[in-house]
Amino acid sequence: MSEIEQNSILKPGEKVHIIEKRFFKEDTRRHFVGEIVQCTESNIRVRGYVWACEALKGFNKKPEIRERIFSLHEGLIINIVPPEVNLEELKYVNILHKGLFVIDGKNFSLDITEFTIG
């Protein structure tokens, strides 16, 4: 592990749920769920899946694994996912009168309602 990785708030091997900033209301809502491969003071490289919100279908996972680089200066919302969570088991569910959640069907539940409106 490099000195930069040692001093970074994020570490390789951590699992993350990333909400990308939209610039316009019409922009597709995109999230990324994966494991950090590498990090610097200003960027992280993450291997995982894109989740995109499609009209009438809600959030759907794209089937192919991707590696993406995110700038930590982009205004991302990064949620830390516990290490025991299997990223393959995550799904998005709307819970009536509660909102939109990312769950694994076991113990993990992440309320992302406030980030998906409008």
C-alpha positions as CSV (number, residue, x, y, z in Angstrom):
1,M,0.0,0.0,0.0
2,S,1.4,3.4,-1.0
3,E,1.8,6.3,1.4
4,I,-1.1,8.1,-0.3
5,E,-3.4,5.0,0.2
6,Q,-2.4,4.8,3.8
7,N,-3.4,8.5,4.4
8,S,-6.6,8.3,2.4
9,I,-9.9,8.2,4.1
10,L,-10.9,5.4,1.7
11,K,-8.9,2.2,1.4
12,P,-8.5,-0.5,-1.2
13,G,-10.9,-3.4,-0.5
14,E,-13.6,-1.3,1.0
15,K,-17.1,-1.6,-0.6
16,V,-18.9,1.5,-1.6
17,H,-22.2,2.7,-3.0
18,I,-21.7,5.8,-5.1
19,I,-24.4,8.3,-6.1
20,E,-23.3,10.3,-9.1
21,K,-24.2,14.0,-9.4
22,R,-26.8,14.9,-12.0
23,F,-26.3,18.2,-13.8
24,F,-29.8,18.5,-15.2
25,K,-33.1,17.1,-14.0
26,E,-33.4,15.0,-17.2
27,D,-30.0,13.3,-16.6
28,T,-30.2,9.6,-15.9
29,R,-29.8,8.8,-12.2
30,R,-26.7,6.6,-12.0
31,H,-25.3,4.8,-9.0
32,F,-22.2,2.6,-8.8
33,V,-21.7,-0.3,-6.3
34,G,-18.3,-1.9,-6.0
35,E,-15.0,-2.5,-4.3
36,I,-12.2,0.1,-4.2
37,V,-9.2,-1.2,-6.2
38,Q,-6.9,1.8,-5.7
39,C,-7.1,5.3,-4.3
40,T,-5.1,8.5,-4.3
41,E,-5.8,11.8,-2.5
42,S,-8.2,12.9,-5.2
43,N,-9.4,9.7,-7.1
44,I,-10.6,6.2,-6.5
45,R,-10.7,3.3,-8.8
46,V,-13.7,1.0,-8.2
47,R,-14.6,-2.3,-9.7
48,G,-18.3,-3.2,-9.7
49,Y,-21.7,-2.5,-11.2
50,V,-23.6,0.5,-12.7
51,W,-27.2,0.9,-11.5
52,A,-29.3,3.2,-13.7
53,C,-32.8,4.5,-13.2
54,E,-34.9,3.7,-16.2
55,A,-38.3,5.2,-16.7
56,L,-41.1,3.0,-15.3
57,K,-38.6,0.3,-14.4
58,G,-36.7,1.9,-11.5
59,F,-33.1,1.1,-10.8
60,N,-31.6,-1.8,-12.8
61,K,-28.1,-3.3,-12.6
62,K,-26.1,-3.4,-15.8
63,P,-24.9,-7.0,-16.1
64,E,-21.2,-6.4,-16.9
65,I,-18.6,-5.7,-14.2
66,R,-16.9,-2.3,-14.9
67,E,-13.9,-0.5,-13.5
68,R,-14.4,3.2,-13.1
69,I,-12.3,6.1,-11.8
70,F,-14.2,8.7,-9.7
71,S,-12.8,12.1,-8.8
72,L,-13.4,12.8,-5.1
73,H,-13.9,16.4,-6.2
74,E,-17.0,15.6,-8.3
75,G,-19.6,16.1,-5.6
76,L,-20.2,12.4,-5.2
77,I,-22.2,10.8,-2.4
78,I,-20.2,7.8,-1.2
79,N,-21.8,5.4,1.2
80,I,-19.6,2.8,2.8
81,V,-21.0,-0.8,2.5
82,P,-20.1,-3.2,5.3
83,P,-17.4,-5.8,4.3
84,E,-19.7,-8.8,4.9
85,V,-22.2,-7.6,2.3
86,N,-22.1,-9.6,-1.0
87,L,-22.4,-7.0,-3.7
88,E,-23.9,-9.5,-6.1
89,E,-27.0,-9.8,-3.8
90,L,-27.8,-6.1,-3.6
91,K,-31.1,-4.9,-5.0
92,Y,-33.2,-1.7,-5.0
93,V,-36.6,-1.9,-3.5
94,N,-39.4,0.6,-2.9
95,I,-40.9,0.2,0.5
96,L,-44.4,1.7,0.7
97,H,-44.6,4.8,2.8
98,K,-40.8,4.6,3.5
99,G,-38.9,5.1,0.3
100,L,-36.2,3.7,-1.8
101,F,-33.7,1.3,-0.2
102,V,-30.7,-0.7,-1.3
103,I,-30.8,-4.1,0.5
104,D,-29.1,-7.5,0.4
105,G,-32.0,-9.5,1.6
106,K,-30.2,-10.2,4.9
107,N,-29.1,-7.5,7.3
108,F,-28.0,-4.7,5.1
109,S,-30.3,-1.8,4.3
110,L,-29.4,1.7,3.0
111,D,-32.1,4.3,2.7
112,I,-31.4,6.4,-0.4
113,T,-34.8,8.1,-0.7
114,E,-33.5,11.7,-0.2
115,F,-31.0,11.3,-3.1
116,T,-33.5,10.0,-5.7
117,I,-36.2,12.7,-5.6
118,G,-36.5,15.2,-8.4
